[in-house]
Amino acid sequence: MAVSINPPPQLRIPKQFFDNREMRDYFEQKDTIIFQMWQRMGGNFDLIADNQNLTKSYDWNVGEAKADFRAVTATTNYTMLPFDFVNAKGGAAITFPQYPQANSVIIVRNGDGSTIALNGNGKNMNGSATGEIKNEGTAIEFHYFIDSDEWFAR
């Protein structure tokens, strides 16, 4: 059931503005724009209250225990598994999981300041197929969104 919404109130134009045509026009145009925006966003109804097609891309379980991460140190090329925490060193090339599960999380850390190459393994990472971590101690947590088939850095 849609929730009824009142239209935006029109502001009373002070008497001194009636003498100034430019100011009066400004207020009338502003009221018209606000009313048009109100109509365009659904007018009298809150359509979001009726929308049953909303989907949740990531289950943010606030307050619940997170998945345990598997700590791995990689000094050569390494292909990650879901819920890996990789401490990469020596210019290692880190490849993301090829078939991640919905809501998978991985963490990659640069352990020594060398250039760590990241490969999405057929999936983008924030819009790019590859990436690098160059600064020692930098750790990036990636979340896999199955709806987008992409990893997003948090």
Residue pairs with C-beta under 8 A, 6 or more apart in sequence:
1 49
1 50
2 45
2 46
2 47
2 49
2 50
3 45
3 46
3 49
4 44
4 45
5 42
5 43
5 44
5 45
5 46
6 44
7 35
7 38
7 43
7 44
8 34
8 35
8 38
10 31
10 35
11 27
11 31
13 24
13 27
13 28
17 23
17 24
17 27
18 24
55 147
57 145
57 146
57 147
57 148
58 103
58 143
58 145
59 103
66 105
67 83
67 105
68 83
69 83
69 84
69 85
69 105
69 107
70 81
70 83
70 84
70 85
71 85
71 87
72 78
72 80
72 84
72 85
72 86
72 87
73 86
73 87
73 88
73 89
73 111
74 86
74 87
74 88
74 89
74 92
74 94
75 88
75 89
75 90
75 92
76 90
76 92
77 92
77 93
77 94
77 95
78 86
78 88
78 92
78 93
78 94
78 95
79 95
79 96
79 97
79 98
79 121
80 86
80 94
80 95
80 96
80 97
80 106
80 108
81 97
82 97
82 100
82 101
82 104
82 105
82 106
82 144
83 104
83 105
83 106
84 106
84 107
85 106
85 107
85 109
86 94
86 106
86 107
86 108
86 109
87 109
87 111
88 94
88 108
88 109
88 110
88 111
88 116
88 133
89 110
89 111
89 112
89 114
90 112
90 114
91 114
91 115
91 116
91 117
92 114
92 116
92 117
93 116
93 117
93 119
94 108
94 116
94 117
94 118
94 119
95 119
95 121
96 106
96 118
96 119
96 120
96 121
96 123
96 125
96 142
96 151
97 104
97 106
97 121
97 144
98 121
98 122
100 123
100 144
100 146
100 151
101 144
102 144
102 146
103 143
103 144
103 146
104 143
104 144
105 141
105 142
105 143
105 144
106 141
106 142
106 144
106 151
107 139
107 140
107 141
107 142
108 116
108 118
108 133
108 139
108 140
108 142
109 133
109 137
109 138
109 139
109 140
110 116
110 133
110 134
110 135
110 136
110 137
110 138
110 139
111 136
112 136
113 134
113 135
113 136
115 132
115 133
115 134
116 132
116 133
116 134
117 130
117 131
117 132
118 125
118 130
118 131
118 132
118 133
119 129
119 130
120 128
120 129
120 130
120 131
120 151
123 129
123 144
123 149
123 150
123 151
124 150
124 151
125 131
125 142
125 150
125 151
125 152
125 153
126 150
126 151
126 152
126 153
127 150
133 140
140 153
140 154
141 153
141 154
142 151
142 152
142 153
142 154
143 151
143 152
143 154
144 150
144 151
145 151
145 152
